[in-house]
Amino acid sequence: MDRRAFLSVSTLAALAPLDLARLVAPTTPYELPSTITPAHVDQIIAVASNLHIWDNRFGGGGLIGEMGSRALECAVGLLSVSCPSTLRTELLAAVARLGMVVGATHFDMYAHDDARVAFKVAADCAEEAGNWHLRAKTYSFLARQAVWIGDPDDGLTQAEKGLVRSDRITATEQAMLHTARARAFAKMRNVQAALSAVGAADDAFAHSRPEEDPPWMAYYDAAQHAGDTAHALFDLALVGQDPAEAGKRFQSAVRGHGDAFARSRAISCTKLASLIMVKGDPSEAAAIGHRALDESGRLTSRRAADDLRELARYAGKHPTIGEAAALRERIAAALPA
């Protein structure tokens, strides 16, 4: 059906959804302006800010990721447009901010090549803009992605890049990057280096002054710091270290994260359940795991889903404990294989 025929149809029921989707797709490409104005910069920042909010609340999949991809495509196109010299730095910083947010949505859905491209755009724009704060955040993302996909050595390198000229970034940003170092060292099973990095992160966060941080760092509060450092300590607990501190920090994260950071709360809750399933009382772990599954059910996050699958594997090591078996069955029913 063409558009003219569609306009003569009185009800959507006469159309198949796929036909309708094709009809509403744009027929003309995004038209670049002749010159950049402050309004273009403001729009990019507004889109990045809202995507960041939606990504944390719902995960990076579905409409969130699709909107992000399209927005970044349009924003990168603006870099080729004539721009007053007084606006060029602001434009680069805005595109960098959008790039790191869009990269985060791709990372959450395991579109790792797309994420790396978005993060590279963000890093290059931040470097050209001379924005050390955006640079630090982008290298933190690159570090975390590398650790997640099983390359902690590269993750450590990216975190160290972010800490270059640490005097130019805030204490909160330093804590964020030291936490990334800790997670890399923990995956490498370098216990002492990981513990030292957690200590450095704690020391930096103790000097955090939120009023000095850029807007995108507002998420890194006490709950976020507790959860991020707990992830490193979780990996150390699996190789024989005392799990108590990891458990304490995960509990703080779960209590501290509000609905605006539902994904972080769900992930910390899941990891707490896994920690207790391995190192503590499986029945208690199962109760926490059911809460984690309730939290994760509203998300489109492959990272959250994979953490639940990990929890199910740990629960499977307790086949004679009814609560653990029931949790495992519920996770299997909720998540595709």
N, C-alpha and C positions, 0 to 999 in steps of 0.2 A: 504494500500500500504506500502511495506517495503522500506528501504532506497535504496537497489539495484535497485528496479523497478523505484524509483523516479529519480535516476541518469540517467536512460535511457529515461526519459520524456523530450521533447524538450521545453516545455512551461509550465508556472505556471497555465495557464488557464485550463489545464487538471486536476487540483487538486482542491478539496474543501479546503477552508481556514483552517478548523479544522484539516483535514488530514495533511496539511502542518505544522500546529502548532505542531502536535504530532511528526512529523519527525524531526523538528529542536530542540526538547527538548533534553537536555543532556542525554546520555545513561550511563554515569559513574558519580559517586559522585565526589564532590570537593576533590581533593587529597591534604591532609595536607603535608606541608614540614617537613623535618626531624629536622630542627632547624630554629629559627626565625633570620632573618637578618634585617638590617636597611631598606632594600627595602620593606619588608612586612609592616613595620610601615608607611613608606612613602605612600604606596598604600592605606592603610586605611584612612590616613589623606586626601589624594587627593579625595577619594570617598566621604568622609564626606563633604568636602568643596564644591564639585560639587552638591551633593544632596541638600545641604543647599541653594545653588543658585537657583537650579531648583524648589525646594519646594516653595520658596518665590515668584518666578516668575509665576509658573503655578498651584500651589496647590499640595497637597499631594497624589492625586489620580492617577489612570492610571499607566503608566510605572514608574513614580517616586516612588510610594509606592512599586511596585513589585521589582524594583531594590534595594531599600533600605532593604527590608526584606531579600532578598537573600544575600546581602552584609553583613548584620549583622550576619546572620547564619554562613557565612564563617569566619568572623572576630572572633566570639566567639569561633569557633573551634580552632583558633590559640592560644587561651589561654592555651590549653592543650599540646601545643608543647614545646619541650625543648627550653629555651630562656636564652641567656647570662644574667647574673645579671645586666650588664651595660645597657641592653635594656629593662628589665622587666617594669620599671616605664614608659618608653616611650610607650611600647605596651599597657599597661593598660590605659594610657591617651588617646591613639588613639582610642581604642575600646570604651571608655567612650564618646568621642566626636562623634563617629559614632552612638552610642546608642541613644544619645539625639537627633540627627538629624532624625534618623529613627523613634524614638518615636514621634517626632513632625509631621512627615508625617502621621502616624497612627492616631494621635489626630485630625488632620485636616479632616480625613475621618471618624471619630467616631468609629474607631476600638480601643475602649478604653482599652480593656484587653491587646491587643497587644502593645498599647502605654505604659501601665503601666509596662509591662515586659521589654520593651526596656529602659524605664527610670530607672527601678530598676537595670538593667545591668549597665547602665551608672553611676548611683549613687555608686554602689558597687565598680566598677573599679576606679572611681575617689577617693573614700575613700581609697582604697588600695594603689593607686598611691600617695596619699597625695596631690592631686591637688585641692586646695581650689577654684580655679576659675571654673573648670569643675563642681565641687560639687555645687557651687552656682547656676550655670546655670541650672543644672538638677533639683534642688529643685524648681527653678522658674517655670520650665515646669510642675512639679508635682502640684504645687500650682495652676497654671492657669487651668490645666485640672480638678482638683477637683472643682474649682469654676464653671467651664463651665458645669459640669455634675450635679450641684446642691448641692454640699457639701462644702459650703464656710468655715465651721469650720475646715475641714481637710485641705482646701486650706491655711487657716491662719497658721495652724501648719506647713505645708511644707515650707511656706515662712519664718517662724521664724527659722526653721532648717537651711535654707540657709544663714540666717544672723548670725548664730553662728560664733564667732570670726570674726566679721565684719572688724576688723583691718587687716585681711589677704586678703580681697578682695578690688577691686577698687571702687572708688566713683560711677562709672557707674553701676557696679554690685549691689551696695547698692541701687541705685535709682530703678533699675529693680525689686529688691525684695520688696522694700517699696511700689512700685506700685502694686505688687501682693497682699500685705497686704491690700492696699486701696480697691482693687476690692473685696476682701473677705469681708471686713467690710461693703462695700456698699451693697453687696448681703444680708448681715445679717441685713441691715437697721440700722446699728450703725453709725449714721450720724457724730457725733463728732470724733469718732475713724477713720472713713474713711477720713474726712477732714484733720485730724492730719497726717495720713499716706501719703496723697497727699503732704502735706507740707514737710514731711521728705524726700519724693522722690524728690521734687523740690530742697530742700537744698542740697541733695547729688549730684543731676545732675549738680547743679551750680558749683561743684568742679570737674566735670568730666574732665579727661585728656585722650583723646583717645590713645595717645602714650603709656599709661600705661596699656591699656586693652589688653586681649588676642584676637587673630584674630576673634573668633566667636562672639565677642561683637561689631564688627564694625557696625552691623545693628542698635544698640541702639543709634541712633542719636537724634537730637532735634525733628524730625518728629515722631519717634517711641515713645519718651517720652511723647510728646503731645497727641498722640493717645491713649496710654495706660492709662494715667491719666484721659483722657476724658471719657474712658469707666466707670471708677468708678464714675465720676461726672454725667454721664448719668443716672446711676441707682439712684443717689441721687435726680436728677431732677424729676424723675418719682414719688418720694415720697414727692415732695413739695419744694425742694431747687431751688434756682435761676438757670435756665438753661444756662445763658449767658456764664459762664466760660467753661462749657462743649462744647458749640457751638464754641467758640473761639479756643479751643484746637483741636477739630476735623478739623476745617478749616485749622489750621496750619499743621496738619498731612497730609491732602489731598494735600496741596500745596507742602509740603516738600518731600513726597515719590516719588521717581523716578520709572521708569519701572522695575528696579531690585526688587522692593518691591510692585509689582502690587497687590498682595493679601491684604497687609496692607492698601494700598491706597483705594482699593475697599471697604473694611470693614469699614474704617473710613468714607468714603463717604456715605455708606448706613446708618450708625448710625447717621450721621449728618442729613440726610433726615428724619430719624425716629424721632429724637429730635425735629426738626422743625415741623414735621407733628403733633406731640403731643402738643407742646408748642408754636408754632408760626403760620405762614401762610402756609396752606396746598398747595396752588398753588406753592409757592416757594419750598416747600419740594418736590413736585412732579418733578419739574425741576431737582433738585439735584438727586432725585431717579432714573430718567432716565439715568443720567450720571453713577450712581452707577451700574445700570443694564448693561450698556455698558461695564464697567470695569470688572464686574464679569463674563460676558459671555465667557471670555477666560480662566477661571479658572476651576480646578477640585477640588473645596474646598466645603465640606459640611457645614463648618462654614459660609462661605460667602453666600451660598444658604439659610441657615436658617435665617441669618440676613435679607435677602431680603424678606423672608416669613413674618418675624416680621414686616417689613416695610409695606407689603401688608395689614396686619391686622390693623395697625394703619390707613392706607389710607381708609380702609373699614369703619372707623368711620366718614367719610365725604362723604356720598353717594350722596349728592347734589352738590358736587364740581367736575366739569367735569375732571379737571386735575388729581385729586386724583383717581377718578374712572378709568381713562385711564391707570394710572400707575399700579393700582391693576390688571387690566386685562392683561397688558403686562407681569407683573411678573408671573401671573398664567399661561400664555401661554408659558413662557420661562422655568419654573421649573415644574418638575413632582410633583403631589400631595403627 
